[in-house]
Amino acid sequence: MIRIGLSRVLAGRGVQTVAEAANAEEALGYLRTAPAELLVIGDHGGVTIDVVRRAAALSETLQILVLLPSATPDGLRDLMAAGVHGVLRRDVGPDELVDTVRRIGTGERVVAPTLLPLLFVGDGVSPPNPQPSPDGGPALTPKEREVTALLARGASTAAIASALFVSPATVKTHLAHIYAKLGARGRHEAVARAVALGLVA
């Protein structure tokens, strides 16, 4: 039922499903014979990491999105290290799912805002600070405010990286923090909230 629902949601936004698989081996078999740009997988009894690694080995261009019923800090970090392009909760809504697929297609790596803090647990790094700044808005760092301002001008990840003299990966990290702090699910929502809060003109 979940696979049918996913297929219908994506089909409604122009994403064609080329195959549906009941298990990991079946999915990997399809990938060996049929070209695919995106693999969406769920949590298959703890073998998700293995599936991700094997799928990534079959194609350098394959994008992988994982849907999780729950997550742990180590498990989430392992998935990111294995090369997934996106991680969402399994109960993700249609709009967030489609937005994530679109963002993955533009080269972003996406982690659901509710899962993002797990990446910072136990590694000596504090999670993004959700506390407001003295002016009442979210406590964005100066660099995050620069990134947000460029987002508001419609700049792509590559364009932001070029303007700030940083790597695209660094920009993606800033974006993840901005989304988490603003409670946004994507670029457009982050810009709208930043404008409403007076963070950008």
N, CA and C atoms as an extended XYZ file, in Angstrom:
603
Properties=species:S:1:pos:R:3:atomname:S:1:resname:S:1:resid:I:1 pbc="F F F"
N         0.818       -1.198        0.000 N   MET     1
C         0.000        0.000        0.000 CA  MET     1
C         0.866        1.267        0.000 C   MET     1
N         1.956        1.206        0.761 N   ILE     2
C         2.854        2.364        0.800 CA  ILE     2
C         3.471        2.602       -0.574 C   ILE     2
N         3.885        1.509       -1.242 N   ARG     3
C         4.489        1.657       -2.575 CA  ARG     3
C         3.480        2.238       -3.561 C   ARG     3
N         2.247        1.772       -3.487 N   ILE     4
C         1.209        2.288       -4.387 CA  ILE     4
C         0.993        3.775       -4.142 C   ILE     4
N         0.929        4.144       -2.856 N   GLY     5
C         0.735        5.556       -2.521 CA  GLY     5
C         1.872        6.427       -3.019 C   GLY     5
N         3.098        5.955       -2.835 N   LEU     6
C         4.257        6.706       -3.319 CA  LEU     6
C         4.213        6.888       -4.825 C   LEU     6
N         3.909        5.806       -5.524 N   SER     7
C         3.859        5.861       -6.986 CA  SER     7
C         2.819        6.856       -7.461 C   SER     7
N         1.660        6.853       -6.815 N   ARG     8
C         0.587        7.760       -7.241 CA  ARG     8
C         0.949        9.219       -6.969 C   ARG     8
N         1.535        9.473       -5.811 N   VAL     9
C         1.927       10.844       -5.489 CA  VAL     9
C         2.959       11.349       -6.489 C   VAL     9
N         3.988       10.555       -6.753 N   LEU    10
C         5.043       10.979       -7.671 CA  LEU    10
C         4.541       11.082       -9.105 C   LEU    10
N         3.678       10.141       -9.496 N   ALA    11
C         3.121       10.195      -10.854 CA  ALA    11
C         2.318       11.469      -11.058 C   ALA    11
N         1.644       11.911       -9.996 N   GLY    12
C         0.852       13.134      -10.086 CA  GLY    12
C         1.698       14.365      -10.287 C   GLY    12
N         3.000       14.254      -10.028 N   ARG    13
C         3.920       15.379      -10.227 CA  ARG    13
C         4.889       15.110      -11.367 C   ARG    13
N         4.576       14.140      -12.221 N   GLY    14
C         5.384       13.900      -13.404 CA  GLY    14
C         6.565       12.990      -13.233 C   GLY    14
N         6.637       12.268      -12.096 N   VAL    15
C         7.735       11.330      -11.866 CA  VAL    15
C         7.246        9.924      -12.195 C   VAL    15
N         7.858        9.310      -13.191 N   GLN    16
C         7.421        7.992      -13.650 CA  GLN    16
C         8.076        6.884      -12.830 C   GLN    16
N         7.256        5.947      -12.367 N   THR    17
C         7.773        4.766      -11.672 CA  THR    17
C         8.085        3.698      -12.706 C   THR    17
N         9.341        3.270      -12.774 N   VAL    18
C         9.723        2.264      -13.766 CA  VAL    18
C         9.610        0.848      -13.205 C   VAL    18
N         9.613        0.713      -11.865 N   ALA    19
C         9.490       -0.614      -11.264 CA  ALA    19
C         9.159       -0.479       -9.787 C   ALA    19
N         8.447       -1.468       -9.260 N   GLU    20
C         8.174       -1.564       -7.829 CA  GLU    20
C         8.683       -2.912       -7.362 C   GLU    20
N         9.335       -2.928       -6.211 N   ALA    21
C         9.924       -4.170       -5.707 CA  ALA    21
C         9.407       -4.477       -4.310 C   ALA    21
N         9.193       -5.765       -4.057 N   ALA    22
C         8.683       -6.199       -2.758 CA  ALA    22
C         9.798       -6.365       -1.733 C   ALA    22
N        11.052       -6.461       -2.218 N   ASN    23
C        12.166       -6.637       -1.289 CA  ASN    23
C        13.450       -6.095       -1.918 C   ASN    23
N        14.516       -6.121       -1.127 N   ALA    24
C        15.773       -5.526       -1.570 CA  ALA    24
C        16.365       -6.226       -2.786 C   ALA    24
N        16.376       -7.546       -2.779 N   GLU    25
C        16.969       -8.286       -3.903 CA  GLU    25
C        16.222       -8.008       -5.199 C   GLU    25
N        14.919       -7.920       -5.107 N   GLU    26
C        14.116       -7.627       -6.300 CA  GLU    26
C        14.435       -6.232       -6.823 C   GLU    26
N        14.581       -5.281       -5.914 N   ALA    27
C        14.908       -3.909       -6.320 CA  ALA    27
C        16.267       -3.851       -6.997 C   ALA    27
N        17.243       -4.506       -6.409 N   LEU    28
C        18.579       -4.517       -6.998 CA  LEU    28
C        18.584       -5.203       -8.360 C   LEU    28
N        17.748       -6.225       -8.511 N   GLY    29
C        17.622       -6.893       -9.801 CA  GLY    29
C        17.089       -5.961      -10.864 C   GLY    29
N        16.079       -5.152      -10.505 N   TYR    30
C        15.548       -4.178      -11.456 CA  TYR    30
C        16.625       -3.170      -11.851 C   TYR    30
N        17.414       -2.724      -10.870 N   LEU    31
C        18.435       -1.721      -11.150 CA  LEU    31
C        19.503       -2.235      -12.111 C   LEU    31
N        19.717       -3.541      -12.103 N   ARG    32
C        20.726       -4.113      -13.008 CA  ARG    32
C        20.234       -4.152      -14.452 C   ARG    32
N        18.919       -4.146      -14.639 N   THR    33
C        18.370       -4.325      -15.989 CA  THR    33
C        17.628       -3.109      -16.532 C   THR    33
N        17.170       -2.241      -15.647 N   ALA    34
C        16.380       -1.097      -16.103 CA  ALA    34
C        17.018        0.198      -15.595 C   ALA    34
N        17.214        1.177      -16.481 N   PRO    35
C        17.791        2.444      -16.037 CA  PRO    35
C        16.824        3.190      -15.116 C   PRO    35
N        17.340        3.735      -14.059 N   ALA    36
C        16.526        4.511      -13.114 CA  ALA    36
C        17.356        5.668      -12.595 C   ALA    36
N        16.707        6.779      -12.349 N   GLU    37
C        17.401        7.954      -11.827 CA  GLU    37
C        17.284        8.047      -10.315 C   GLU    37
N        16.219        7.453       -9.766 N   LEU    38
C        15.955        7.584       -8.332 CA  LEU    38
C        15.485        6.255       -7.764 C   LEU    38
N        16.036        5.887       -6.621 N   LEU    39
C        15.595        4.712       -5.881 CA  LEU    39
C        15.034        5.174       -4.554 C   LEU    39
N        13.781        4.822       -4.280 N   VAL    40
C        13.153        5.140       -2.999 CA  VAL    40
C        13.005        3.838       -2.237 C   VAL    40
N        13.636        3.765       -1.072 N   ILE    41
C        13.562        2.530       -0.295 CA  ILE    41
C        13.142        2.821        1.132 C   ILE    41
N        12.543        1.799        1.758 N   GLY    42
C        12.156        1.898        3.156 CA  GLY    42
C        13.139        1.142        4.025 C   GLY    42
N        12.796        0.992        5.274 N   ASP    43
C        13.659        0.280        6.216 CA  ASP    43
C        13.360       -1.205        6.111 C   ASP    43
N        14.288       -1.954        5.534 N   HIS    44
C        14.066       -3.380        5.297 CA  HIS    44
C        14.728       -4.225        6.381 C   HIS    44
N        14.179       -4.161        7.575 N   GLY    45
C        14.663       -5.019        8.644 CA  GLY    45
C        16.132       -4.875        8.965 C   GLY    45
N        16.643       -3.638        8.905 N   GLY    46
C        18.023       -3.413        9.284 CA  GLY    46
C        19.034       -3.612        8.171 C   GLY    46
N        18.601       -3.934        6.957 N   VAL    47
C        19.554       -4.144        5.859 CA  VAL    47
C        19.610       -2.937        4.930 C   VAL    47
N        19.030       -1.822        5.362 N   THR    48
C        18.968       -0.641        4.505 CA  THR    48
C        20.354       -0.175        4.071 C   THR    48
N        21.299       -0.128        4.982 N   ILE    49
C        22.657        0.320        4.651 CA  ILE    49
C        23.245       -0.558        3.557 C   ILE    49
N        23.091       -1.852        3.681 N   ASP    50
C        23.620       -2.778        2.679 CA  ASP    50
C        22.980       -2.536        1.320 C   ASP    50
N        21.674       -2.310        1.315 N   VAL    51
C        20.957       -2.043        0.059 CA  VAL    51
C        21.467       -0.756       -0.574 C   VAL    51
N        21.651        0.267        0.243 N   VAL    52
C        22.143        1.551       -0.264 CA  VAL    52
C        23.513        1.384       -0.906 C   VAL    52
N        24.404        0.706       -0.215 N   ARG    53
C        25.756        0.523       -0.741 CA  ARG    53
C        25.754       -0.282       -2.040 C   ARG    53
N        24.966       -1.335       -2.082 N   ARG    54
C        24.924       -2.172       -3.289 CA  ARG    54
C        24.276       -1.427       -4.444 C   ARG    54
N        23.243       -0.662       -4.162 N   ALA    55
C        22.579        0.104       -5.222 CA  ALA    55
C        23.512        1.183       -5.756 C   ALA    55
N        24.212        1.883       -4.850 N   ALA    56
C        25.129        2.939       -5.276 CA  ALA    56
C        26.256        2.378       -6.128 C   ALA    56
N        26.661        1.135       -5.846 N   ALA    57
C        27.742        0.511       -6.616 CA  ALA    57
C        27.311        0.175       -8.037 C   ALA    57
N        25.996        0.061       -8.252 N   LEU    58
C        25.490       -0.288       -9.583 CA  LEU    58
C        25.451        0.912      -10.523 C   LEU    58
N        25.377        2.118       -9.957 N   SER    59
C        25.275        3.311      -10.792 CA  SER    59
C        25.804        4.518      -10.046 C   SER    59
N        26.708        5.256      -10.681 N   GLU    60
C        27.262        6.452      -10.062 CA  GLU    60
C        26.266        7.606      -10.087 C   GLU    60
N        25.283        7.542      -10.956 N   THR    61
C        24.335        8.647      -11.090 CA  THR    61
C        23.017        8.395      -10.368 C   THR    61
N        22.832        7.200       -9.828 N   LEU    62
C        21.583        6.877       -9.140 CA  LEU    62
C        21.436        7.717       -7.881 C   LEU    62
N        20.276        8.323       -7.713 N   GLN    63
C        19.976        9.076       -6.499 CA  GLN    63
C        19.126        8.192       -5.590 C   GLN    63
N        19.418        8.228       -4.296 N   ILE    64
C        18.767        7.315       -3.353 CA  ILE    64
C        18.083        8.099       -2.243 C   ILE    64
N        16.802        7.813       -2.065 N   LEU    65
C        15.999        8.426       -1.012 CA  LEU    65
C        15.515        7.324       -0.079 C   LEU    65
N        15.765        7.487        1.211 N   VAL    66
C        15.380        6.481        2.206 CA  VAL    66
C        14.263        7.031        3.079 C   VAL    66
N        13.247        6.214        3.307 N   LEU    67
C        12.135        6.561        4.188 CA  LEU    67
C        12.239        5.702        5.447 C   LEU    67
N        12.319        6.351        6.601 N   LEU    68
C        12.533        5.635        7.854 CA  LEU    68
C        11.345        5.770        8.802 C   LEU    68
N        10.965        4.673        9.482 N   PRO    69
C         9.930        4.772       10.515 CA  PRO    69
C        10.479        5.447       11.767 C   PRO    69
N        11.776        5.310       11.995 N   SER    70
C        12.461        5.941       13.120 CA  SER    70
C        13.944        5.981       12.774 C   SER    70
N        14.718        6.688       13.585 N   ALA    71
C        16.146        6.801       13.293 CA  ALA    71
C        16.932        6.999       14.568 C   ALA    71
N        18.189        6.587       14.533 N   THR    72
C        19.134        6.833       15.618 CA  THR    72
C        20.258        7.691       15.062 C   THR    72
N        20.995        8.381       15.926 N   PRO    73
C        22.111        9.200       15.422 CA  PRO    73
C        23.102        8.400       14.589 C   PRO    73
N        23.536        7.238       15.101 N   ASP    74
C        24.507        6.432       14.356 CA  ASP    74
C        23.919        5.919       13.051 C   ASP    74
N        22.672        5.476       13.094 N   GLY    75
C        22.039        4.960       11.891 CA  GLY    75
C        21.911        6.013       10.814 C   GLY    75
N        21.536        7.233       11.212 N   LEU    76
C        21.390        8.311       10.240 CA  LEU    76
C        22.739        8.705        9.656 C   LEU    76
N        23.752        8.796       10.508 N   ARG    77
C        25.086        9.142       10.006 CA  ARG    77
C        25.613        8.055        9.066 C   ARG    77
N        25.331        6.795        9.394 N   ASP    78
C        25.767        5.700        8.523 CA  ASP    78
C        25.108        5.794        7.151 C   ASP    78
N        23.832        6.141        7.131 N   LEU    79
C        23.131        6.293        5.851 CA  LEU    79
C        23.746        7.412        5.021 C   LEU    79
N        24.039        8.538        5.660 N   MET    80
C        24.623        9.657        4.932 CA  MET    80
C        26.010        9.284        4.406 C   MET    80
N        26.765        8.568        5.226 N   ALA    81
C        28.107        8.153        4.795 CA  ALA    81
C        28.044        7.136        3.662 C   ALA    81
N        26.968        6.356        3.620 N   ALA    82
C        26.815        5.349        2.568 CA  ALA    82
C        26.458        5.976        1.232 C   ALA    82
N        26.081        7.256        1.247 N   GLY    83
C        25.842        7.958       -0.012 CA  GLY    83
C        24.403        8.254       -0.361 C   GLY    83
N        23.479        8.189        0.621 N   VAL    84
C        22.094        8.522        0.297 CA  VAL    84
C        21.998       10.011       -0.018 C   VAL    84
N        21.024       10.352       -0.830 N   HIS    85
C        20.816       11.746       -1.218 CA  HIS    85
C        19.713       12.404       -0.404 C   HIS    85
N        18.871       11.590        0.234 N   GLY    86
C        17.803       12.129        1.049 CA  GLY    86
C        17.322       11.121        2.073 C   GLY    86
N        16.929       11.620        3.240 N   VAL    87
C        16.348       10.778        4.290 CA  VAL    87
C        15.128       11.496        4.843 C   VAL    87
N        13.987       10.816        4.781 N   LEU    88
C        12.738       11.359        5.297 CA  LEU    88
C        12.093       10.346        6.233 C   LEU    88
N        11.149       10.810        7.024 N   ARG    89
C        10.360        9.888        7.825 CA  ARG    89
C         9.356        9.179        6.911 C   ARG    89
N         9.009        7.959        7.274 N   ARG    90
C         8.123        7.173        6.419 CA  ARG    90
C         6.721        7.777        6.327 C   ARG    90
N         6.331        8.576        7.321 N   ASP    91
C         5.007        9.198        7.293 CA  ASP    91
C         5.032       10.576        6.615 C   ASP    91
N         6.029       10.796        5.762 N   VAL    92
C         6.159       12.076        5.060 CA  VAL    92
C         4.898       12.383        4.262 C   VAL    92
N         4.542       13.663        4.209 N   GLY    93
C         3.383       14.088        3.426 CA  GLY    93
C         3.726       14.207        1.952 C   GLY    93
N         2.718       14.215        1.098 N   PRO    94
C         2.948       14.279       -0.355 CA  PRO    94
C         3.771       15.484       -0.797 C   PRO    94
N         3.470       16.659       -0.244 N   ASP    95
C         4.184       17.867       -0.675 CA  ASP    95
C         5.661       17.809       -0.310 C   ASP    95
N         5.956       17.345        0.908 N   GLU    96
C         7.356       17.255        1.317 CA  GLU    96
C         8.097       16.204        0.498 C   GLU    96
N         7.424       15.104        0.199 N   LEU    97
C         8.039       14.058       -0.617 CA  LEU    97
C         8.411       14.591       -1.994 C   LEU    97
N         7.476       15.239       -2.647 N   VAL    98
C         7.717       15.757       -3.990 CA  VAL    98
C         8.787       16.848       -3.961 C   VAL    98
N         8.738       17.722       -2.955 N   ASP    99
C         9.743       18.778       -2.842 CA  ASP    99
C        11.128       18.180       -2.650 C   ASP    99
N        11.209       17.112       -1.852 N   THR   100
C        12.500       16.467       -1.612 CA  THR   100
C        13.038       15.835       -2.892 C   THR   100
N        12.181       15.159       -3.640 N   VAL   101
C        12.609       14.554       -4.901 CA  VAL   101
C        13.111       15.631       -5.852 C   VAL   101
N        12.424       16.749       -5.897 N   ARG   102
C        12.855       17.860       -6.765 CA  ARG   102
C        14.212       18.386       -6.326 C   ARG   102
N        14.394       18.574       -5.028 N   ARG   103
C        15.652       19.112       -4.523 CA  ARG   103
C        16.804       18.142       -4.745 C   ARG   103
N        16.543       16.861       -4.559 N   ILE   104
C        17.575       15.857       -4.826 CA  ILE   104
C        17.989       15.928       -6.291 C   ILE   104
N        17.002       16.143       -7.154 N   GLY   105
C        17.286       16.228       -8.581 CA  GLY   105
C        18.162       17.408       -8.954 C   GLY   105
N        18.188       18.451       -8.103 N   THR   106
C        19.032       19.617       -8.377 CA  THR   106
C        20.400       19.492       -7.718 C   THR   106
N        20.645       18.353       -7.051 N   GLY   107
C        21.953       18.131       -6.460 CA  GLY   107
C        22.043       18.329       -4.961 C   GLY   107
N        20.932       18.655       -4.313 N   GLU   108
C        20.954       18.823       -2.863 CA  GLU   108
C        20.911       17.467       -2.159 C   GLU   108
N        21.454       17.432       -0.958 N   ARG   109
C        21.255       16.295       -0.057 CA  ARG   109
C        20.269       16.765        0.995 C   ARG   109
N        19.220       15.992        1.214 N   VAL   110
C        18.108       16.444        2.038 CA  VAL   110
C        17.910       15.519        3.230 C   VAL   110
N        17.830       16.113        4.403 N   VAL   111
C        17.476       15.378        5.614 CA  VAL   111
C        16.254       16.069        6.202 C   VAL   111
N        15.235       15.303        6.555 N   ALA   112
C        14.031       15.885        7.143 CA  ALA   112
C        14.411       16.758        8.336 C   ALA   112
N        13.831       17.956        8.457 N   PRO   113
C        14.179       18.845        9.565 CA  PRO   113
C        14.061       18.183       10.934 C   PRO   113
N        13.092       17.286       11.095 N   THR   114
C        12.924       16.625       12.389 CA  THR   114
C        14.029       15.613       12.677 C   THR   114
N        14.733       15.164       11.627 N   LEU   115
C        15.829       14.206       11.806 CA  LEU   115
C        17.190       14.888       11.889 C   LEU   115
N        17.282       16.095       11.379 N   LEU   116
C        18.567       16.787       11.284 CA  LEU   116
C        19.328       16.859       12.604 C   LEU   116
N        18.688       17.162       13.742 N   PRO   117
C        19.449       17.237       15.003 CA  PRO   117
C        20.180       15.952       15.361 C   PRO   117
N        19.701       14.811       14.870 N   LEU   118
C        20.355       13.540       15.187 CA  LEU   118
C        21.775       13.480       14.634 C   LEU   118
N        22.042       14.222       13.559 N   LEU   119
C        23.378       14.205       12.970 CA  LEU   119
C        24.411       14.838       13.892 C   LEU   119
N        23.948       15.599       14.888 N   PHE   120
C        24.860       16.321       15.759 CA  PHE   120
C        24.982       15.697       17.142 C   PHE   120
N        24.212       14.643       17.405 N   VAL   121
C        24.218       14.014       18.726 CA  VAL   121
C        25.475       13.172       18.900 C   VAL   121
N        26.198       13.402       19.988 N   GLY   122
C        27.325       12.547       20.339 CA  GLY   122
C        28.603       12.789       19.558 C   GLY   122
N        28.647       13.852       18.734 N   ASP   123
C        29.881       14.085       17.971 CA  ASP   123
C        30.619       15.334       18.433 C   ASP   123
N        30.178       15.872       19.569 N   GLY   124
C        30.838       17.048       20.122 CA  GLY   124
C        30.409       18.344       19.471 C   GLY   124
N        29.466       18.281       18.553 N   VAL   125
C        28.974       19.473       17.870 CA  VAL   125
C        27.549       19.724       18.310 C   VAL   125
N        27.250       20.955       18.624 N   SER   126
C        25.894       21.279       19.046 CA  SER   126
C        24.964       21.313       17.858 C   SER   126
N        23.712       20.899       18.033 N   PRO   127
C        22.756       20.989       16.942 CA  PRO   127
C        22.432       22.437       16.643 C   PRO   127
N        21.828       22.701       15.480 N   PRO   128
C        21.454       24.072       15.154 CA  PRO   128
C        20.631       24.686       16.273 C   PRO   128
N        20.955       25.914       16.636 N   ASN   129
C        20.316       26.577       17.767 CA  ASN   129
C        18.926       27.074       17.388 C   ASN   129
N        17.864       26.518       17.984 N   PRO   130
C        16.523       26.949       17.621 CA  PRO   130
C        16.076       28.178       18.386 C   PRO   130
N        16.923       28.700       19.304 N   GLN   131
C        16.510       29.825       20.125 CA  GLN   131
C        16.491       31.106       19.303 C   GLN   131
N        15.569       32.008       19.632 N   PRO   132
C        15.500       33.258       18.881 CA  PRO   132
C        16.663       34.176       19.189 C   PRO   132
N        16.983       35.029       18.232 N   SER   133
C        18.008       36.045       18.428 CA  SER   133
C        17.375       37.216       19.168 C   SER   133
N        18.190       38.198       19.614 N   PRO   134
C        17.630       39.333       20.355 CA  PRO   134
C        16.546       40.094       19.607 C   PRO   134
N        16.587       40.083       18.263 N   ASP   135
C        15.565       40.817       17.509 CA  ASP   135
C        14.294       40.000       17.309 C   ASP   135
N        14.234       38.810       17.919 N   GLY   136
C        13.008       38.022       17.864 CA  GLY   136
C        12.980       36.972       16.787 C   GLY   136
N        13.932       37.011       15.849 N   GLY   137
C        13.954       36.023       14.779 CA  GLY   137
C        14.834       34.840       15.148 C   GLY   137
N        14.838       33.795       14.332 N   PRO   138
C        15.710       32.652       14.593 CA  PRO   138
C        17.168       33.086       14.602 C   PRO   138
N        17.989       32.399       15.407 N   ALA   139
C        19.385       32.782       15.574 CA  ALA   139
C        20.236       32.273       14.419 C   ALA   139
N        20.048       32.856       13.239 N   LEU   140
C        20.870       32.501       12.089 CA  LEU   140
C        22.247       33.137       12.256 C   LEU   140
N        23.270       32.389       11.890 N   THR   141
C        24.622       32.948       11.920 CA  THR   141
C        24.754       33.971       10.784 C   THR   141
N        25.770       34.829       10.845 N   PRO   142
C        25.971       35.787        9.745 CA  PRO   142
C        26.075       35.099        8.385 C   PRO   142
N        26.776       33.966        8.332 N   LYS   143
C        26.915       33.263        7.056 CA  LYS   143
C        25.570       32.704        6.593 C   LYS   143
N        24.773       32.186        7.533 N   GLU   144
C        23.449       31.669        7.175 CA  GLU   144
C        22.550       32.787        6.667 C   GLU   144
N        22.724       33.986        7.226 N   ARG   145
C        21.937       35.126        6.728 CA  ARG   145
C        22.364       35.495        5.308 C   ARG   145
N        23.658       35.401        5.024 N   GLU   146
C        24.129       35.653        3.655 CA  GLU   146
C        23.521       34.645        2.689 C   GLU   146
N        23.542       33.381        3.091 N   VAL   147
C        22.974       32.327        2.236 CA  VAL   147
C        21.484       32.572        2.029 C   VAL   147
N        20.791       32.947        3.089 N   THR   148
C        19.353       33.208        2.995 CA  THR   148
C        19.064       34.369        2.056 C   THR   148
N        19.880       35.415        2.128 N   ALA   149
C        19.695       36.568        1.242 CA  ALA   149
C        19.884       36.173       -0.215 C   ALA   149
N        20.874       35.320       -0.477 N   LEU   150
C        21.099       34.867       -1.845 CA  LEU   150
C        19.970       33.943       -2.304 C   LEU   150
N        19.452       33.131       -1.378 N   LEU   151
C        18.289       32.297       -1.708 CA  LEU   151
C        17.130       33.169       -2.152 C   LEU   151
N        16.914       34.263       -1.429 N   ALA   152
C        15.802       35.156       -1.732 CA  ALA   152
C        15.928       35.776       -3.117 C   ALA   152
N        17.163       35.845       -3.631 N   ARG   153
C        17.384       36.386       -4.978 CA  ARG   153
C        17.276       35.299       -6.046 C   ARG   153
N        16.990       34.069       -5.611 N   GLY   154
C        16.819       32.973       -6.565 CA  GLY   154
C        18.101       32.272       -6.952 C   GLY   154
N        19.170       32.483       -6.189 N   ALA   155
C        20.451       31.877       -6.525 CA  ALA   155
C        20.420       30.365       -6.310 C   ALA   155
N        21.085       29.637       -7.192 N   SER   156
C        21.205       28.191       -7.063 CA  SER   156
C        22.295       27.866       -6.039 C   SER   156
N        22.385       26.590       -5.681 N   THR   157
C        23.438       26.167       -4.757 CA  THR   157
C        24.815       26.509       -5.314 C   THR   157
N        25.023       26.236       -6.592 N   ALA   158
C        26.311       26.532       -7.217 CA  ALA   158
C        26.600       28.028       -7.215 C   ALA   158
N        25.579       28.824       -7.489 N   ALA   159
C        25.763       30.280       -7.519 CA  ALA   159
C        26.090       30.817       -6.126 C   ALA   159
N        25.443       30.279       -5.101 N   ILE   160
C        25.729       30.702       -3.729 CA  ILE   160
C        27.163       30.340       -3.363 C   ILE   160
N        27.565       29.122       -3.725 N   ALA   161
C        28.935       28.679       -3.444 CA  ALA   161
C        29.947       29.612       -4.090 C   ALA   161
N        29.691       29.989       -5.340 N   SER   162
C        30.598       30.876       -6.054 CA  SER   162
C        30.644       32.260       -5.412 C   SER   162
N        29.491       32.775       -5.029 N   ALA   163
C        29.427       34.113       -4.447 CA  ALA   163
C        30.122       34.186       -3.095 C   ALA   163
N        30.059       33.098       -2.322 N   LEU   164
C        30.625       33.096       -0.979 CA  LEU   164
C        32.009       32.451       -0.923 C   LEU   164
N        32.500       31.984       -2.077 N   PHE   165
C        33.821       31.343       -2.164 CA  PHE   165
C        33.926       30.128       -1.242 C   PHE   165
N        32.876       29.311       -1.269 N   VAL   166
C        32.865       28.060       -0.509 CA  VAL   166
C        32.450       26.943       -1.457 C   VAL   166
N        32.504       25.714       -0.984 N   SER   167
C        32.115       24.578       -1.813 CA  SER   167
C        30.603       24.403       -1.791 C   SER   167
N        30.032       23.769       -2.834 N   PRO   168
C        28.596       23.473       -2.824 CA  PRO   168
C        28.201       22.642       -1.605 C   PRO   168
N        29.080       21.746       -1.153 N   ALA   169
C        28.768       20.926        0.024 CA  ALA   169
C        28.593       21.803        1.262 C   ALA   169
N        29.419       22.841        1.369 N   THR   170
C        29.292       23.760        2.506 CA  THR   170
C        27.978       24.509        2.436 C   THR   170
N        27.593       24.913        1.235 N   VAL   171
C        26.311       25.604        1.065 CA  VAL   171
C        25.167       24.690        1.484 C   VAL   171
N        25.237       23.426        1.097 N   LYS   172
C        24.178       22.483        1.457 CA  LYS   172
C        24.069       22.309        2.966 C   LYS   172
N        25.206       22.353        3.649 N   THR   173
C        25.183       22.278        5.108 CA  THR   173
C        24.503       23.506        5.693 C   THR   173
N        24.857       24.683        5.166 N   HIS   174
C        24.194       25.911        5.618 CA  HIS   174
C        22.688       25.835        5.369 C   HIS   174
N        22.304       25.348        4.204 N   LEU   175
C        20.883       25.241        3.872 CA  LEU   175
C        20.159       24.320        4.844 C   LEU   175
N        20.782       23.197        5.182 N   ALA   176
C        20.160       22.264        6.118 CA  ALA   176
C        19.921       22.935        7.463 C   ALA   176
N        20.905       23.721        7.917 N   HIS   177
C        20.757       24.425        9.192 CA  HIS   177
C        19.663       25.494        9.106 C   HIS   177
N        19.630       26.200        7.996 N   ILE   178
C        18.622       27.251        7.802 CA  ILE   178
C        17.229       26.643        7.800 C   ILE   178
N        17.048       25.551        7.061 N   TYR   179
C        15.737       24.905        7.013 CA  TYR   179
C        15.300       24.477        8.408 C   TYR   179
N        16.241       23.896        9.173 N   ALA   180
C        15.905       23.416       10.517 CA  ALA   180
C        15.515       24.581       11.426 C   ALA   180
N        16.277       25.661       11.361 N   LYS   181
C        16.015       26.796       12.241 CA  LYS   181
C        14.709       27.512       11.891 C   LYS   181
N        14.408       27.571       10.599 N   LEU   182
C        13.183       28.250       10.165 CA  LEU   182
C        11.978       27.309       10.140 C   LEU   182
N        12.235       26.006       10.363 N   GLY   183
C        11.144       25.037       10.297 CA  GLY   183
C        10.594       24.923        8.895 C   GLY   183
N        11.465       25.093        7.898 N   ALA   184
C        11.047       25.081        6.496 CA  ALA   184
C        11.365       23.742        5.848 C   ALA   184
N        10.565       23.381        4.839 N   ARG   185
C        10.760       22.119        4.132 CA  ARG   185
C        11.492       22.290        2.806 C   ARG   185
N        11.767       23.508        2.429 N   GLY   186
C        12.446       23.732        1.166 CA  GLY   186
C        12.819       25.191        0.994 C   GLY   186
N        13.422       25.497       -0.140 N   ARG   187
C        13.926       26.843       -0.405 CA  ARG   187
C        12.829       27.896       -0.362 C   ARG   187
N        11.730       27.627       -1.079 N   HIS   188
C        10.675       28.630       -1.169 CA  HIS   188
C        10.063       28.929        0.199 C   HIS   188
N         9.854       27.884        0.979 N   GLU   189
C         9.277       28.070        2.304 CA  GLU   189
C        10.261       28.805        3.214 C   GLU   189
N        11.562       28.481        3.085 N   ALA   190
C        12.567       29.158        3.905 CA  ALA   190
C        12.609       30.647        3.571 C   ALA   190
N        12.568       30.974        2.281 N   VAL   191
C        12.585       32.393        1.879 CA  VAL   191
C        11.345       33.108        2.387 C   VAL   191
N        10.190       32.460        2.241 N   ALA   192
C         8.943       33.090        2.694 CA  ALA   192
C         8.981       33.386        4.187 C   ALA   192
N         9.487       32.430        4.959 N   ARG   193
C         9.539       32.627        6.410 CA  ARG   193
C        10.595       33.675        6.776 C   ARG   193
N        11.718       33.674        6.049 N   ALA   194
C        12.763       34.659        6.317 CA  ALA   194
C        12.259       36.069        6.035 C   ALA   194
N        11.508       36.232        4.958 N   VAL   195
C        10.932       37.539        4.622 CA  VAL   195
C         9.928       37.964        5.684 C   VAL   195
N         9.069       37.021        6.082 N   ALA   196
C         8.047       37.329        7.082 CA  ALA   196
C         8.663       37.733        8.421 C   ALA   196
N         9.821       37.152        8.742 N   LEU   197
C        10.498       37.444       10.002 CA  LEU   197
C        11.439       38.647        9.899 C   LEU   197
N        11.538       39.198        8.696 N   GLY   198
C        12.395       40.370        8.519 CA  GLY   198
C        13.867       40.048        8.419 C   GLY   198
N        14.187       38.789        8.142 N   LEU   199
C        15.599       38.402        8.029 CA  LEU   199
C        16.196       38.836        6.702 C   LEU   199
N        15.354       38.981        5.692 N   VAL   200
C        15.781       39.505        4.390 CA  VAL   200
C        14.731       40.483        3.921 C   VAL   200
N        15.170       41.409        3.096 N   ALA   201
C        14.231       42.416        2.603 CA  ALA   201
C        13.440       41.892        1.447 C   ALA   201
